[in-house]
Amino acid sequence: MLSTTSSTINLQDNFLVLENKRFHYIWLRHHCLCSQCCDAWSGQKIYDINSCTNPPQPLSVTRNDKNLIIDWQEDPQHQSVFPISWLLNHAYDPEPNPNFEPEYILWDTDWLRAHPPQQHDFSNCNPETWMNQLYVLGFTLIKNVPHEALESFLTLIGPIREYARDGKFSILKSVRPSSEYACSDLGSSSNELIPHNDIVSWDASPIVGALYCVENTTSGGESILIDGFKMAEDLRREEPEHFSALTEILVDYWHYFDCGSYLMRSKKPLIELNRKDEVVSIYYSYKNMNINLPFDQIQRFYEALSVFMGYVRSQKYQYNFRIQAGDCLLFNNSRMLHGRKSFDPSTGFRYLETAAVEWDYLRSLLNLKHLQHPAIEGLSILNTHRYGVQSSY
């Protein structure tokens, strides 16, 4: 017979009520935290919920100051102990808690003037602070990063992605067109670089883009950042027909990579939405577009593209700054458009290096921070690896 020792727990046929939150018995059994059901090393589930011949039912439910204790009607007997704070953090009644990640702040130049973005010094910046800014605003700037420390600094987020020929770092220099560095991308030229997203010609996962300045003594060449999500939401509100066109029509992006060794090619909408109709990615690189559409789509696409490009050119969205030696700009490549104004190569030298880290590594670090709880802090994998990452800074 089902029993409870606390009047604060309401037991129903298929669920119990704790602190006005409902928890199904099958969910509770599936999420048992004991070492028989949950691996103490990785936190991964061991217990097979499908091994039950009947839906899980509690034999008794007990509550004390900290824990909810459930004895299950099983043979052999099994007991689950849930920290009440853990249960409330994972409550799904009426809906699950929001994502553990912080919310984006969408910005334009007026917003940034009113809220100047913090710049961080390599020697005394807190990784948690600049990582949070990178996630929330879509970019962060770390100053005075020694060149020899760049790789170890970036691996605070995660492993650096490697590319053919370039390896972990691509080099952008103000060089003559005949140079080896000029053959891969317009970024090595002195011409204006229209704000864009990187690697749009790849079917690849989102990245944290890194732009590191080794030297910049040229005249001009101010960097440009645009919050593509803010721009897209304004476009949705002000030009809904053009917004729809850019979410529906697939653009063919081409890029001759490694000086012509590869032709990278991908088809994707300029603005990508998820199932909730939220903007999740911007894929815009004018220099890599190869418009290959049916006749009936051409006019609609170019009209929408023209309006979008007007937004990109608008000073309302462009954050301008000069990147200096030792600066490392990190940005959410799926959200931020980045570019620069033209510069005069006869006035000095411009030498930058670029790199990329998977965006999922940043998200995973934030997940660890927001999921910290005594119920999981004892996991061996956290003690071994998480603290190793922290101490490497």
PyMOL commands that set and color helices and strands:
alter all, ss='L'
color gray80, all
select helices_A, chain A and resi 25-30+49-51+84-89+109-114+127-137+147-154+180-182+186-188+228-238+240-248+286-288+295-313+345-347+359-370+374-377+380-391
alter helices_A, ss='H'
color red, helices_A
select strands_A, chain A and resi 3-4+9-11+15-18+21-24+58-63+67-72+78-83+119-121+139-143+170-173+193-196+207-216+219-220+223-227+250-257+262-269+271-273+279-282+319-321+328-332+336-340+343-344+350-358
alter strands_A, ss='S'
color yellow, strands_A
deselect
rebuild
show_as cartoon
